[in-house]
Amino acid sequence: MSYGQRRGTLAVILASATLTVMAGAIIGPVVRQIQLGVGVSESLAGLIITTHGVLIVIVSPVAGLLIDRVGPRRPYVFGLLLYGVGGGAGVFVDSFVPLLASRVVLGVGVAFVYTGVTVLLYTLYAGQRMERALGLRSSANSAGAAVWPLVGGALGTLTLQVPLLGTLTWQTPFAVYFVAIPLGLAAIVAIPETEHGGRSGSTGRTRFERLREFLAVFRDVPAIPAVYLLYFGANLLLYAIVVFYPQLLAEFGITSSGIVGIYLAVNGAAGGVSAVLYDRLLGLTDRHTLVLAAFALWVGGLGAATVAASPLAALVPVVCFGLGLGLVFPSSFAWIEALAPSDRQGSLSSYLASAGYLGQFAAPIVFGVVLSLSGIRGVFASAALAALAAFAIFGFLLVRREQSGRPS
């Protein structure tokens, strides 16, 4: 590819990476309006946010297997088009069941886009260029986390008269999902075919034999499940902030959704900064040290949330956590690329997506129990303790690694 083609390809990939964040973020600020619009309880309205995540956990391994067989380009384009159809369908519905069905379709689309983006970066870039691309991917996700809630909140305040559709109120933010369709068409032009896919030697083997071979990868490379655990934990802690930080801010009298959105946007922006610098930081040290530094930032930031006494002090936790997240996310993707056999990268990277969204789904459940037992400050104290335990365990393993003389 020429330089111009490479830039165009990367721009399309990074733009689609923000869509995986947008899937839930764009309508997060208007869930209350949706609840009133379709006339359901708060718990049922919450399914509109979480359903697509459950589908991502379930469908991502299927997407990974398909990518291993046919390469990432076609499943990725298919995912973008499905994303636009499933997400944008919310514009046309005014009842709960069809809206929930559209979120199922959206979740399938996100699963294909998420895994497709990961494997495309693995196959189209190498060395420092890949590290740079992975950092930019995490930065794009952080930018999406900062921008899309603000866009959704702003659109949710509009009432539009649309020919044939009538009056749109809470449906308006769903129109943003349609951007995936022209992006999918652009991907057809901008994304080249790769040699990835089409595993050799798999024909003639039973399903059980192929499953045994696949599980053998985890036995032979135990670091891969460890990366999944890291990514699960990072997303679990991230959604502890996304879900529960508004309650902490309410203690300071901050209840405006717009101002709460700014705090969450600061978290995303901080992650974007460290992710953009990721490849440069990697030139100064190694991934293990960067992840250890992220744990330290999380301990400090989450610990600060337990004692924050003013709106200004409440900025420190989201900045610290975001900076750490921008180091952990690209490290996780890079480790899977380095550890996974080339003919299994689709499958093994798809489980990274499943681990992340499972962490997001589990956060309200896990920390909801803590909230009921010890209050909102207890939520962040327990999160800080989890980060401290991760810091201690990872630091111990890193020291053992250095003493054994193994390369980083």
RORO-297478 format. One line per 2 residues: number of its first residue (from 1); for each residue x, y, z of C-alpha. Coordinates in pm, whole numbers, plus 50000, padded with zeros to 5 digits. Layout:
NUM> X Y Z; ...
This chain:
1> 50000 50000 50000; 50114 50355 49932
3> 50144 50605 50220; 49813 50767 50124
5> 49640 50430 50105; 49780 50327 50443
7> 49650 50645 50602; 49307 50599 50445
9> 49292 50238 50560; 49392 50325 50915
11> 49143 50614 50925; 48856 50379 50835
13> 48967 50121 51092; 49001 50379 51370
15> 48666 50538 51286; 48499 50200 51314
17> 48681 50135 51643; 48493 50429 51798
19> 48166 50262 51697; 48226 49975 51938
21> 48221 50230 52219; 47931 50421 52070
23> 47709 50112 52077; 47609 50181 52437
25> 47745 50530 52497; 47526 50717 52247
27> 47201 50625 52422; 47330 50610 52780
29> 47224 50969 52855; 46867 50913 52727
31> 46778 50581 52890; 46532 50761 53120
33> 46356 50916 52820; 46348 50579 52643
35> 46196 50419 52952; 45918 50674 52957
37> 45875 50659 52579; 45817 50284 52560
39> 45651 50256 52901; 45864 49996 53080
41> 46030 49961 53420; 46384 50081 53495
43> 46518 49725 53490; 46369 49655 53147
45> 46499 49987 53019; 46844 49882 53139
47> 46828 49584 52903; 46843 49829 52614
49> 47194 49919 52730; 47316 49571 52826
51> 47163 49341 52563; 47412 49422 52290
53> 47697 49349 52533; 47562 49002 52608
55> 47540 48930 52235; 47900 49044 52189
57> 48016 48797 52454; 47826 48513 52282
59> 47891 48599 51916; 48254 48714 51928
61> 48396 48358 51928; 48184 48280 51621
63> 48318 48592 51451; 48672 48489 51543
65> 48632 48141 51395; 48495 48287 51072
67> 48780 48538 51051; 49032 48257 51095
69> 48876 48082 50795; 48809 48365 50548
71> 49022 48653 50676; 48906 48969 50854
73> 48794 49194 50567; 48455 49047 50474
75> 48332 48972 50830; 48442 49325 50930
77> 48247 49489 50645; 47947 49266 50719
79> 47964 49375 51084; 47964 49744 50992
81> 47657 49710 50771; 47474 49502 51033
83> 47571 49758 51298; 47414 50039 51096
85> 47093 49843 51035; 47053 49716 51392
87> 47148 50039 51565; 46965 50273 51330
89> 46645 50069 51353; 46578 50244 51683
91> 46472 50551 51486; 46171 50365 51346
93> 46037 50189 51657; 45822 50312 51943
95> 45777 49996 52152; 46002 49786 52372
97> 46019 49443 52202; 46118 49567 51853
99> 46373 49800 52015; 46523 49511 52211
101> 46535 49300 51894; 46726 49578 51718
103> 46981 49576 52002; 47035 49204 51944
105> 47119 49274 51578; 47346 49558 51688
107> 47533 49328 51926; 47604 49079 51648
109> 47736 49362 51431; 47961 49496 51708
111> 48107 49147 51767; 48218 49125 51403
113> 48348 49483 51393; 48542 49453 51720
115> 48722 49131 51630; 48763 49241 51268
117> 48935 49565 51374; 49174 49371 51600
119> 49281 49117 51338; 49308 49380 51064
121> 49558 49571 51278; 49749 49247 51338
123> 49766 49160 50968; 49809 49499 50801
125> 50077 49636 51034; 50390 49498 51196
127> 50651 49599 51451; 50642 49956 51574
129> 50373 50044 51319; 50145 49785 51478
131> 50223 49915 51828; 50140 50264 51705
133> 49818 50145 51541; 49710 49960 51857
135> 49776 50272 52063; 49574 50481 51819
137> 49293 50223 51834; 49276 50260 52212
139> 49295 50637 52173; 49004 50627 51927
141> 48805 50421 52178; 48884 50676 52449
143> 48781 50960 52220; 48456 50779 52154
145> 48402 50735 52527; 48451 51110 52567
147> 48248 51236 52271; 47958 50996 52211
149> 47783 51046 52548; 47789 51421 52488
151> 47645 51374 52139; 47375 51139 52266
153> 47280 51374 52547; 47257 51671 52312
155> 47048 51484 52053; 46822 51352 52327
157> 46707 51706 52399; 46581 51756 52043
159> 46229 51703 51914; 46224 51658 51538
161> 45941 51641 51286; 46039 51392 51015
163> 45824 51316 50709; 45667 50967 50723
165> 45808 50909 51072; 45629 51187 51256
167> 45772 51329 51580; 46107 51195 51702
169> 46213 51257 52062; 46413 50983 52234
171> 46460 50810 51897; 46682 51088 51760
173> 47018 50960 51897; 46963 50626 51722
175> 47010 50800 51386; 47382 50830 51460
177> 47419 50452 51421; 47353 50487 51048
179> 47707 50628 51008; 47827 50265 51008
181> 47668 50202 50667; 47872 50456 50465
183> 48172 50355 50674; 48114 49994 50566
185> 48100 50103 50202; 48422 50300 50250
187> 48581 49989 50404; 48506 49790 50088
189> 48732 50032 49902; 48989 50112 50169
191> 49052 49774 50334; 49266 49534 50127
193> 49229 49158 50126; 49488 48983 50339
195> 49643 48639 50334; 49505 48573 50682
197> 49255 48292 50720; 49196 47954 50560
199> 49362 47728 50815; 49536 47439 50651
201> 49521 47089 50783; 49182 47124 50949
203> 48982 46927 50694; 48901 46570 50781
205> 48920 46631 51155; 48625 46596 51384
207> 48481 46887 51576; 48611 46734 51898
209> 48965 46711 51758; 48959 47073 51646
211> 48829 47179 51989; 49104 46979 52162
213> 49367 47146 51943; 49221 47487 52021
215> 49220 47425 52398; 49578 47301 52371
217> 49678 47657 52287; 49569 47768 52635
219> 49764 47481 52790; 50077 47558 52590
221> 50052 47938 52629; 49900 48005 52973
223> 49978 48374 52936; 49683 48406 52696
225> 49416 48340 52964; 49610 48581 53188
227> 49567 48853 52925; 49194 48779 52913
229> 49179 48818 53291; 49364 49150 53267
231> 49123 49280 53004; 48822 49155 53200
233> 48947 49332 53513; 49019 49656 53330
235> 48666 49668 53190; 48516 49567 53526
237> 48686 49864 53695; 48605 50095 53404
239> 48235 50026 53438; 48254 50067 53814
241> 48329 50430 53725; 48080 50457 53440
243> 47794 50314 53647; 47869 50441 53999
245> 48065 50765 53961; 47744 50969 53910
247> 47636 50861 54260; 47966 50981 54404
249> 47929 51314 54225; 47578 51348 54366
251> 47737 51377 54712; 47883 51707 54592
253> 47550 51826 54454; 47643 51737 54094
255> 47332 51581 53941; 47319 51742 53595
257> 47366 51475 53328; 47569 51725 53127
259> 47822 51783 53404; 47839 51413 53489
261> 47908 51353 53121; 48202 51594 53141
263> 48363 51392 53422; 48325 51072 53222
265> 48457 51252 52914; 48768 51353 53111
267> 48822 50985 53189; 48807 50904 52818
269> 49029 51197 52722; 49298 51094 52972
271> 49297 50744 52826; 49332 50892 52480
273> 49644 51084 52581; 49830 50782 52720
275> 49716 50561 52430; 49848 50810 52172
277> 50183 50807 52351; 50181 50429 52391
279> 50432 50338 52120; 50672 50610 52238
281> 50650 50490 52597; 50710 50138 52472
283> 51034 50263 52321; 51148 50362 52671
285> 51039 50052 52860; 50836 49732 52809
287> 50469 49636 52824; 50500 49471 53163
289> 50626 49791 53322; 50357 49999 53153
291> 50085 49771 53287; 50239 49782 53634
293> 50236 50162 53612; 49869 50144 53511
295> 49789 49940 53822; 49965 50203 54034
297> 49760 50479 53869; 49441 50282 53938
299> 49529 50229 54303; 49596 50601 54345
301> 49294 50714 54145; 49038 50476 54292
303> 49179 50536 54638; 49141 50911 54582
305> 48774 50854 54499; 48716 50712 54846
307> 48835 51034 55013; 48748 51302 54753
309> 48577 51592 54928; 48509 51840 54646
311> 48411 51850 54278; 48769 51947 54188
313> 48917 51657 54384; 48674 51425 54206
315> 48857 51495 53881; 49173 51322 54005
317> 49029 50967 54005; 48894 50982 53649
319> 49221 51129 53517; 49434 50863 53688
321> 49210 50577 53584; 49191 50697 53224
323> 49570 50728 53197; 49609 50370 53316
325> 49343 50240 53082; 49526 50389 52784
327> 49824 50170 52874; 49641 49846 52951
329> 49415 49823 52646; 49683 49839 52372
331> 49911 49614 52579; 49638 49350 52595
333> 49586 49354 52219; 49961 49348 52151
335> 50014 49052 52383; 49746 48848 52208
337> 49906 48927 51872; 50245 48816 52003
339> 50121 48503 52182; 49856 48367 51947
341> 49946 48134 51659; 49893 48318 51330
343> 49609 48085 51224; 49424 48140 51554
345> 49443 48517 51590; 49078 48568 51500
347> 48956 48313 51753; 49189 48415 52032
349> 49134 48789 51986; 48758 48732 51983
351> 48778 48595 52337; 48946 48920 52437
353> 48633 49102 52322; 48416 48857 52513
355> 48625 48904 52828; 48598 49282 52804
357> 48224 49296 52757; 48174 49031 53025
359> 48361 49261 53262; 48136 49552 53166
361> 47826 49340 53219; 47949 49209 53556
363> 48043 49548 53702; 47691 49661 53806
365> 47628 49320 53963; 47957 49288 54152
367> 47981 49645 54273; 47606 49668 54323
369> 47647 49414 54605; 47929 49624 54752
371> 47712 49936 54726; 47434 49774 54927
373> 47680 49667 55197; 47914 49964 55233
375> 47782 50256 55029; 47925 50443 54735
377> 48264 50507 54896; 48291 50136 54962
379> 48251 50068 54589; 48566 50263 54509
381> 48752 50136 54815; 48691 49777 54701
383> 48794 49869 54345; 49115 50024 54480
385> 49187 49709 54681; 49136 49497 54368
387> 49380 49718 54178; 49627 49696 54468
389> 49606 49316 54465; 49666 49316 54088
391> 49965 49550 54137; 50115 49322 54404
393> 50063 48998 54208; 50182 49142 53876
395> 50479 49311 54042; 50578 48985 54212
397> 50557 48796 53882; 50755 49068 53708
399> 51034 49044 53968; 51035 48665 53930
401> 51060 48711 53555; 51356 48946 53584
403> 51533 48716 53828; 51490 48421 53592
405> 51651 48624 53316; 51362 48588 53071
407> 51317 48870 52820; 51030 49118 52872
